[in-house]
Amino acid sequence: MKQKKQSSLELKAWLIILAVALLLTGIGLLLLLLSGSGSFSDFFADLAGINIWLLVGIVVIMAGGIVLLVKTADRQSSSKWSINELVVAALCIALSFVLSYIKVYELPNGGSITPASMLPIFLFAYIYGPVKGLLVSFAFSLLQMTQGLYVVHWAQFLLDYVFAFTVLGVAGFFRKSFISGIVAGGLLRFLCAFLSGAIFFAEYAPEGQGAILYSLLYNASYMLPEILICIGIALLPGMRRTLESLKARELAKKQTPTPQV
């Protein structure tokens, strides 16, 4: 019975991932269709001319609204942020941010292989769940903008900087399988990069190679190693026991009242 319930929860998690993937794909296809002539295209062109720092400011304001909405939902479900969770969240974001600066290999047109810069975000989401995991990964996406922005369109900005790192938090849906969470979060980040490359950077494709194939190969060349590095570390001896111990400790703390914010 317990195994059946576990399988059902994992199936629901994969269905959520599939829904997000389909949504992102739909957005990408819509943008591709609207990239030609017409009033919608003119509307997009006007938005693309917005000052990038103004755009970042708008995203930060939106982030504040999202945080308030989620915290309100948390109150309804009696799931608040403890001081310990805030500290761990800050540490995970900081560690991911520092690791993202260490580039094992950097591609010429964006994208790089790092020493598991996504892993701390995956760890937080796995231990504390999807809602808090998505909030932390969203905060990480805002920090990523400080490493240097390259924006050709507002939608490309969302795909490459906001969505690409926020989706890492979906690892929290896989509380029974950390590896599955890594794969799901990594594939969704790859999907964001793939859509951005195919739609907005097709001119970089070599002669005779289509935009879709170019984006697929280019983004896979660094995202696949990134995912494999995270999986490799997660499979190290003792790592699984440590993860399960941390998660069990967190569940035990929920039985004891702690200071809330």
C-alpha positions as CSV (number, residue, x, y, z in Angstrom):
1,M,0.0,0.0,0.0
2,K,2.8,2.4,0.9
3,Q,4.7,1.5,-2.3
4,K,1.6,2.2,-4.3
5,K,1.1,5.6,-2.7
6,Q,4.7,6.4,-3.3
7,S,4.4,5.5,-7.0
8,S,1.2,7.6,-7.2
9,L,3.0,10.7,-5.8
10,E,5.9,10.3,-8.2
11,L,3.5,9.9,-11.1
12,K,1.7,13.2,-10.1
13,A,5.1,14.9,-9.9
14,W,6.1,13.8,-13.4
15,L,2.7,15.0,-14.7
16,I,3.3,18.4,-13.1
17,I,6.7,18.5,-14.9
18,L,5.1,17.5,-18.2
19,A,2.5,20.2,-17.8
20,V,5.2,22.9,-17.1
21,A,7.2,21.6,-20.1
22,L,4.1,21.8,-22.4
23,L,3.4,25.3,-21.1
24,L,6.9,26.4,-21.9
25,T,6.8,24.8,-25.3
26,G,3.5,26.5,-26.0
27,I,4.9,29.9,-25.0
28,G,7.9,29.2,-27.3
29,L,5.8,28.2,-30.3
30,L,3.5,31.2,-29.8
31,L,6.5,33.6,-29.7
32,L,7.8,31.9,-32.8
33,L,4.5,32.4,-34.6
34,L,4.3,36.0,-33.5
35,S,7.8,36.9,-34.6
36,G,6.7,37.8,-38.1
37,S,4.6,40.9,-39.2
38,G,1.5,42.1,-37.5
39,S,0.3,44.1,-34.6
40,F,1.4,41.6,-32.0
41,S,4.9,41.6,-33.5
42,D,5.0,45.4,-33.2
43,F,3.9,45.1,-29.6
44,F,6.7,42.7,-28.8
45,A,9.2,45.0,-30.6
46,D,8.1,47.9,-28.4
47,L,8.6,45.8,-25.3
48,A,12.0,44.7,-26.5
49,G,13.1,48.4,-26.4
50,I,12.4,48.8,-22.7
51,N,15.5,49.6,-20.7
52,I,16.8,46.3,-19.3
53,W,17.2,47.6,-15.7
54,L,13.6,48.8,-15.8
55,L,12.7,45.3,-16.9
56,V,14.7,43.8,-14.0
57,G,12.9,46.2,-11.6
58,I,9.5,45.0,-12.9
59,V,10.6,41.4,-12.3
60,V,11.7,42.2,-8.8
61,I,8.3,43.8,-8.1
62,M,6.6,40.8,-9.5
63,A,8.8,38.6,-7.3
64,G,7.6,40.5,-4.3
65,G,4.0,39.9,-5.3
66,I,4.6,36.2,-5.8
67,V,6.3,35.9,-2.4
68,L,3.3,37.6,-0.7
69,L,0.9,35.3,-2.5
70,V,2.8,32.1,-1.6
71,K,3.3,33.2,2.0
72,T,-0.5,33.8,2.2
73,A,-1.1,30.4,0.8
74,D,1.4,29.0,3.3
75,R,-0.6,30.6,6.2
76,Q,-3.7,28.9,4.9
77,S,-1.9,25.5,4.9
78,S,0.0,26.2,8.2
79,S,3.3,26.0,6.4
80,K,5.4,29.0,7.3
81,W,9.1,29.8,7.0
82,S,11.1,29.2,10.1
83,I,14.3,31.1,10.9
84,N,16.3,27.9,10.2
85,E,14.7,27.6,6.7
86,L,15.5,31.2,5.9
87,V,19.1,30.6,6.9
88,V,19.4,27.4,4.9
89,A,17.8,29.1,1.9
90,A,20.3,32.0,2.0
91,L,23.2,29.5,2.3
92,C,22.0,27.4,-0.6
93,I,21.4,30.5,-2.9
94,A,24.9,31.9,-1.9
95,L,26.6,28.6,-2.6
96,S,24.9,28.1,-6.0
97,F,25.8,31.7,-6.9
98,V,29.5,31.2,-6.0
99,L,29.7,27.9,-7.8
100,S,28.1,29.5,-10.9
101,Y,31.2,31.8,-11.1
102,I,33.5,28.8,-11.3
103,K,33.3,27.8,-15.0
104,V,34.9,24.5,-15.9
105,Y,34.1,25.3,-19.6
106,E,32.4,28.3,-21.1
107,L,30.8,28.3,-24.5
108,P,31.3,31.3,-26.9
109,N,27.6,32.3,-27.2
110,G,26.5,31.8,-23.6
111,G,26.2,28.8,-21.3
112,S,28.9,27.1,-19.2
113,I,29.7,23.9,-17.3
114,T,30.1,24.6,-13.6
115,P,31.0,22.3,-10.6
116,A,27.3,21.5,-9.8
117,S,26.0,25.1,-9.3
118,M,22.4,23.8,-9.5
119,L,22.9,21.2,-6.8
120,P,22.4,23.4,-3.7
121,I,19.0,24.6,-5.1
122,F,18.0,21.0,-5.8
123,L,19.0,20.0,-2.3
124,F,16.9,22.8,-0.7
125,A,13.8,21.9,-2.9
126,Y,14.2,18.2,-2.1
127,I,14.3,18.8,1.7
128,Y,11.8,21.6,2.0
129,G,9.4,20.9,-0.8
130,P,8.3,22.5,-4.1
131,V,6.7,25.8,-2.9
132,K,9.7,26.9,-0.9
133,G,12.0,25.3,-3.5
134,L,10.5,27.4,-6.3
135,L,10.7,30.6,-4.3
136,V,14.4,30.0,-3.5
137,S,15.2,29.1,-7.2
138,F,13.4,32.3,-8.3
139,A,15.5,34.3,-5.9
140,F,18.6,32.6,-7.4
141,S,17.4,33.6,-10.9
142,L,17.4,37.2,-9.9
143,L,21.0,36.9,-8.7
144,Q,22.0,35.3,-12.0
145,M,21.1,38.6,-13.7
146,T,24.0,40.3,-11.9
147,Q,26.5,38.1,-13.7
148,G,25.9,39.9,-17.0
149,L,22.8,40.3,-19.0
150,Y,22.5,39.8,-22.7
151,V,19.0,40.6,-23.9
152,V,17.6,40.8,-27.4
153,H,13.9,40.5,-26.4
154,W,11.8,40.5,-23.3
155,A,10.6,37.0,-23.8
156,Q,14.2,35.8,-24.3
157,F,15.1,37.5,-21.0
158,L,12.3,35.5,-19.3
159,L,13.4,32.2,-20.8
160,D,17.1,32.6,-20.2
161,Y,17.2,34.3,-16.8
162,V,13.8,33.9,-15.0
163,F,12.2,30.7,-16.1
164,A,15.5,28.8,-16.7
165,F,16.6,29.0,-13.1
166,T,13.2,29.1,-11.4
167,V,12.2,25.7,-12.8
168,L,15.0,24.1,-10.7
169,G,12.6,24.3,-7.8
170,V,10.4,21.6,-9.3
171,A,12.9,19.1,-7.8
172,G,10.8,19.6,-4.7
173,F,8.0,17.6,-6.2
174,F,10.2,14.5,-6.1
175,R,10.5,14.0,-2.3
176,K,11.0,10.2,-2.8
177,S,13.7,10.4,-5.5
178,F,16.4,13.1,-5.4
179,I,17.9,11.8,-8.7
180,S,14.5,12.2,-10.4
181,G,14.2,15.8,-9.1
182,I,17.7,16.6,-10.5
183,V,16.7,15.2,-13.9
184,A,13.3,17.0,-14.0
185,G,14.8,20.3,-13.0
186,G,17.7,20.0,-15.3
187,L,15.6,19.0,-18.3
188,L,13.2,22.0,-17.7
189,R,16.2,24.4,-17.6
190,F,17.5,22.8,-20.8
191,L,14.0,23.3,-22.4
192,C,14.1,27.0,-21.6
193,A,17.6,27.4,-23.1
194,F,16.6,25.3,-26.2
195,L,13.5,27.4,-26.8
196,S,15.5,30.7,-26.4
197,G,18.2,29.5,-28.8
198,A,15.8,28.2,-31.5
199,I,13.7,31.3,-31.5
200,F,16.0,34.2,-30.8
201,F,19.5,33.0,-31.8
202,A,18.9,31.1,-35.0
203,E,21.4,33.4,-36.8
204,Y,24.2,31.7,-35.0
205,A,23.5,28.3,-36.5
206,P,26.2,27.1,-39.0
207,E,25.3,27.2,-42.6
208,G,23.1,24.3,-43.6
209,Q,22.1,23.5,-40.0
210,G,18.5,24.4,-38.9
211,A,17.8,26.5,-35.8
212,I,16.2,23.7,-33.9
213,L,19.1,21.2,-34.4
214,Y,21.6,24.0,-33.6
215,S,19.9,25.0,-30.4
216,L,19.4,21.3,-29.4
217,L,23.1,20.4,-29.8
218,Y,24.5,23.7,-28.5
219,N,22.5,23.7,-25.3
220,A,22.9,20.0,-24.7
221,S,26.7,20.4,-24.9
222,Y,26.7,22.1,-21.5
223,M,23.4,21.2,-19.9
224,L,24.0,17.4,-20.2
225,P,27.3,17.6,-18.3
226,E,25.8,20.0,-15.8
227,I,23.0,17.5,-15.0
228,L,25.4,14.5,-15.0
229,I,27.8,16.3,-12.5
230,C,24.9,16.9,-10.1
231,I,23.8,13.3,-10.4
232,G,27.3,12.0,-9.9
233,I,27.7,14.0,-6.7
234,A,24.3,12.9,-5.5
235,L,25.3,9.2,-6.0
236,L,28.5,9.6,-3.9
237,P,28.7,7.2,-1.0
238,G,27.1,8.7,2.1
239,M,25.3,11.5,0.1
240,R,22.0,9.7,0.1
241,R,22.2,8.9,3.8
242,T,23.0,12.5,4.5
243,L,20.1,13.8,2.4
244,E,17.6,11.4,4.1
245,S,18.9,12.4,7.5
246,L,18.5,16.1,6.8
247,K,15.0,15.5,5.4
248,A,14.0,13.3,8.4
249,R,15.3,16.0,10.8
250,E,13.3,18.6,9.0
251,L,10.1,16.5,9.2
252,A,10.8,15.9,12.9
253,K,11.1,19.7,13.5
254,K,7.7,20.2,12.1
255,Q,6.3,18.3,15.1
256,T,8.0,20.8,17.4
257,P,7.0,24.5,17.4
258,T,9.7,26.8,16.1
259,P,10.0,30.6,15.7
260,Q,8.1,31.7,12.5
261,V,8.4,34.7,10.3
